[in-house]
Amino acid sequence: MPPHGKKATVLPISIIFRFMQQKSKVSIWLYEDVVHRIEGRIIGFDEYMNLVIDEAVEKNLKTNSEVPIGRIMLKGDNITVIQDAEAAYINYDLDANLKEQFQYPPTFVLERKKTVVFYIIIKMSSGLYAGEDVGALVFDSGSYSFRAGYAGEESPSIDIPASVGVRNKIEETQDGTRETRETFIGDIDLCIPRSNTEIKGYMKDGMIEEWDLFEQVMDYIYNKCFRVEPSLHGVLFSEAPWITKDKREKLTELMFEKYNVPAFYTVKSPVLTCFAHGKASGLVVDSGASQTYASSVHDGYCLINSIVKSNLGGDTIVDQMKKYLDRCNVDIIPSYRIASKEEYKEGEKPLYKLKDTVEVTESFEEYHKKKIIEDVVAATLQLVDNIETEDLESTVPGEYDFSTGLHKEIKRERVTIPESLFNIKYLDMDEKIKETLMDIPTAVVACCSNSDVDLRNTLYSNVIVTGGNSLIDGFSERLNHGIAVKCPPTVKIRFNSGTTPMEKRFGAWIGGSIVASLGTFQQLWISKAEYEESGKIIVNKKCS
């Protein structure tokens, strides 16, 4: 079912002609107090260029009743019956504010409290699928969060943690006892302390690892967030550029077999990030929670052999901040354990009291402690172009108020901690481990070196930064400096990073939203008919 209140745009004439050539079927959703749907078949235009739909049937989804309409015409925001043996007249005027008339025998009138909005879904009888105006869904799953929304929108409407609360329960049955699993998904459910609840992730190395948990998340998004019927919405997924064939095929099989989607497609994340910035080619630097990678994109294709990954990411920064706070003897206590507090400063006696709560698991406690540290990182850290020339002791301190009431100032470390992404020597860890790590500027230069020599100038002049770490103040400027000192002086480096936090963090999703709503993309969808004919391996043929 389309989203409530989602307003349809006018179908371009070129798209409509393509529908006609395929003898397409059409579903028109009408939203009022009661949801109705008109189904029919596009047959052409009348003399006034109104779209004509034949064999139309009006369905009341609340009562499951059906009324044959016959032939209708569609123009702009009006739907009017022009031929029908049983229903002489029906008119949906979206400009009317109060009422709509249904003059079927017997005649009745429904009072409307608001303007009716209709939404069009087209299904190709030949196996093609048109998602330009049909509310295709775009999914972008990362190791930190899962983003989802409708194609054509500026930002994802759903952004939930890529972690799931899992609690196993023993239930008594007539045949004895059985173990069941209860899951908790989304920020709100994960904030509530519960006994015997473990916090688990379902992503590993940018790919889905725990498929059972992933299915629970998809069920949650479809049923609780979008509240839509999966079979009515095509789906575009972003994917890691190094994804394996078996992972792609399993996702394809899941979407068609379990969710019965009408169409499906996957696109490499770096390609989508380029599209989000209006580029077909570029050097994408994606710095996320678990890692940072650099990838070359040329004419809309991800150059797999160019990819260079670094294990430095947001989790590295969080770990460094945790070690610093431990050295400062700062108590990291989740807010759900605080009964009362008063503000105090370092060196003073704590003024907070704890409350009695249910006993939670270690993973639940650590999850919420990590959330606090992530908030400290987001509120205080910044980067400078050249840390060697900065007087760190005179740095303006970053301030943070902890859930315990502690007011803390962070000076030198607000610069040195994020600097560890660009200079390994600032990492607080074992030297042997540090030797195995690669800083981000080195990864970017190595990625460009792995690309064809004729592409390098183009890549350096189109460096695109995305991911959660790009939100750190001064990230792009620091990366620019780090690349410049490793390249010949003749190389011109130009950055194309988003101007808003949303553009920086959701680059891949925004690119997917753009791609899935383009008319030129519609023939690329993997339709249900194509899947049934070729099986799950078709994703490796159609999605490069």
LINFEN-V714544 format. One record per backbone hydrogen bond with DSSP energy under -1.0 kcal/mol. NH is the residue of the N-H (numbers start at 1). CO is the residue of the C=O. If there is no record, write none. Layout:
# LINFEN-V714544
NH_CO, NH_CO
This chain:
# LINFEN-V714544
6_3, 8_118, 16_12, 17_13, 18_14, 19_15, 20_16, 21_17, 22_18, 23_20, 24_19, 25_123, 26_40, 27_121, 28_38, 29_119, 30_36, 31_117, 36_30, 37_59, 38_28, 39_57, 40_26, 41_54, 42_24, 43_52, 44_52, 46_50, 49_46, 51_74, 52_44, 53_72, 54_41, 56_70, 57_39, 58_67, 59_37, 60_65, 61_35, 64_60, 67_58, 69_56, 70_56, 71_83, 72_53, 73_80, 74_51, 75_78, 78_75, 79_92, 80_73, 81_90, 82_71, 83_71, 92_79, 94_77, 96_93, 100_110, 102_108, 103_89, 108_102, 110_100, 112_98, 117_31, 119_29, 121_27, 123_25, 124_128, 127_124, 137_234, 138_149, 139_236, 140_147, 142_145, 146_160, 147_140, 148_158, 149_138, 151_136, 153_150, 158_148, 160_146, 162_144, 164_200, 165_184, 166_198, 167_182, 169_180, 171_178, 173_176, 176_173, 178_171, 180_169, 182_167, 184_165, 190_186, 198_166, 200_164, 204_207, 207_204, 209_202, 210_202, 211_209, 214_210, 215_211, 216_212, 217_213, 218_214, 219_215, 220_216, 221_217, 222_218, 223_219, 224_220, 225_220, 226_221, 227_222, 228_222, 232_229, 233_230, 235_263, 236_137, 237_265, 238_139, 239_267, 243_240, 248_244, 249_245, 250_246, 251_247, 252_248, 253_249, 254_250, 255_251, 256_252, 257_253, 258_254, 259_254, 261_255, 264_526, 265_235, 267_237, 269_239, 272_268, 273_269, 274_270, 275_271, 276_272, 277_274, 278_275, 279_274, 282_297, 283_462, 284_295, 285_464, 286_293, 287_466, 288_291, 292_310, 293_286, 294_308, 295_284, 297_282, 298_301, 300_280, 301_298, 303_296, 304_302, 306_303, 307_304, 308_294, 310_292, 314_288, 315_289, 317_313, 318_314, 319_315, 320_316, 321_317, 322_318, 323_319, 324_320, 325_321, 326_322, 327_323, 328_324, 329_326, 330_325, 337_334, 338_335, 339_353, 340_353, 344_405, 348_345, 353_340, 355_337, 365_361, 366_362, 367_363, 368_364, 369_365, 370_366, 371_367, 372_368, 373_369, 374_370, 375_371, 376_372, 377_373, 378_374, 379_375, 380_376, 381_377, 382_414, 383_473, 389_386, 392_390, 394_391, 395_392, 398_410, 400_408, 402_406, 405_402, 407_344, 408_400, 410_398, 414_411, 415_412, 416_412, 417_413, 419_415, 420_417, 421_418, 422_419, 423_419, 426_423, 427_424, 429_427, 434_430, 435_431, 436_433, 437_434, 440_421, 443_439, 444_440, 445_441, 446_442, 447_443, 448_444, 449_445, 450_446, 451_448, 455_452, 459_455, 460_456, 461_457, 462_459, 463_494, 464_283, 466_285, 467_504, 469_287, 470_467, 471_468, 472_469, 475_472, 478_474, 479_475, 480_476, 481_477, 482_478, 483_479, 484_480, 485_481, 486_483, 491_488, 494_460, 496_463, 504_500, 505_501, 506_502, 510_506, 511_507, 512_508, 513_509, 514_510, 515_511, 516_512, 518_515, 524_521, 526_264, 528_262, 531_527, 532_528, 533_529, 534_530, 535_531, 538_535, 539_536, 540_537, 542_538, 543_539
